Amino acid sequence: MPHKIPESVLVVIHTPDLQVLLIERADKPGFWQSVTGSLDAPDEPLSNAAVRELFEETGIVAGGATIVLRDWQLSNVYEIYPLWRHRYAPGVSHNTEHVFSVCVPIDTVITLSPREHVNYAWLPRVEAADRCFSSSNAEAILQLKRHLG
């Protein structure tokens, strides 16, 4: 299996009243997060990766008139958790994460990828941030209001 590319996207999914969707990892029960995933190829456009991961992990399709992907033009560099480092090339210890968001209606149907996630929850923004295991994910959720223009 090829190594993961240490560049990823984070997509914060929210409703107009700032309820935030979190999904629980299948491989680490109790680890809640927004949609996240690595690029499939070094030259994959970031927005394409965000749209792809959003669909793969939740079934939500961005790119129409209703659900618009918003690029925050924000990147975080963080240390890869040791338990997931084996997925990357030897010596790779940090990942660059690019932040996006989408606003969806509260009645949006969520279809999880069962091999990746086992549960989802809509939570108020601050509660969602508190539940995230990733500090960069929590910070993005807390910054949501500022990035909505």
N, C-alpha and C positions, 0 to 999 in steps of 0.2 A: 504494500500500500504506500503511495507517495506521501511525503511529509506535507503537513499543513503549511500554508503560507502564513507568516506572522503579520498579516494585515487583515483586518476584519471590519465589519460594519455592525453597528448597534442601532436598532430601530425601536424608538419609544412609540408605542401605540396608545392613543388616548381618545376620549370622547370630547365633544365641545365643552362640557362642564368639568373637564380635567380628571375624569376617572381614567386610571391607567391599567392596561392589561399586563399581567405578569403570567409567565408560564413556568411550570416546575419541571426541572430536568429529570429525565428517565434514569440517567446514570448516577445521579446524586440526589436522592429524595431529600426534600427540604431546601434545595437550592433553587431559588426563584429568580427570574430574570426577565428582561425584555427580549425581543428577537435579537439574536446575534449569530454571526457566522463569518468564517474566513472566505477570502476571495478564492474562486476556483482556479484562477490563472493569474499570474503576476500583472497581466495587462487587462484584466476584467475591469471595466469602469465601475467605480464605487456605487453609483446609483443603480446599475444593473444588479450588482451583488445584493444591495439592499432590497430591491424589488423581488429578486429570486428567493432570498432568505425569508422575507415576509410571507410569501406564498407557501414555501416549503413548510414553514413552522406553524402557520396559522390558517392557511387557505385564503387569506386576504389578498385581493388583487389591487395593486396601486397602479396609477397611471391613467385612470379615466378622469372624467370630470368631477366625480364625487370624492374619490380617495386619492389625494395628491401627496406624493413623497416630498418632504421638505428637508433639504440638505442644510445642516447647521453650519457647515464650513468649520467644524470643530473636530480636532483629533486629540486622542489621549494615548499616551504611551504608558504601558503598565507591564509589570513583571508577570509572566505566565505562571499560573498556579502550578506547583511542582507535580501534582497528581495528573496534570494534562501535558506536561512537557515532553513526554515520550512521543507525542503525535508530531512533533516538530523535528527539524534536522538537528543533529548533535550540536551543542553549543548555543542554540537559540534559546534565549531566556526572556525576551521582551516582545510584545505585540503592539502594533499601532492600530487603534480602533477609531473609526470615523462615524460620527453621530448623525442620525436622521430621525425624523418623526413622521407619523401619519395621524390624522384626525379621522375617526370613523364614527358612524352612528352607533348608539349604545346597543342596538339590536343586531349588530353585525354577527353573522354566524362564524364561530371559531371552529376550525377543523385542525386539531393537533396532529403532528407527525408522531405516531406512537413510539417509534424507536428513539425519538429525541425528547419528547415531553409527555407527561402523564396527567397534568391537571392545569387549569388556568383559573384566574380570578381577576375581576375588575375591582380595583381599590382606589380610594381617594389618594391623591398625589403623594402626600407626606407618608401615609401608611404604606404605599407601594415602595417608596424609597427606603423606608425602614426594613421592608421584607427582603430587599435585594441582597444577595451575598456579595455582589461586586460593587466596590466603592465608586467606580467610574459610572456604572449603571445608575446607582442611587443618585449621584451628583447630576447626571443628565435629567433624571426625572424631576429633581428639585429645581433645575434651570428651565423647565418646560415653559412656564409663563413668559420668561424673557425672550425665548426663541420663537414665540408665536406672532411677534410683530405687533 
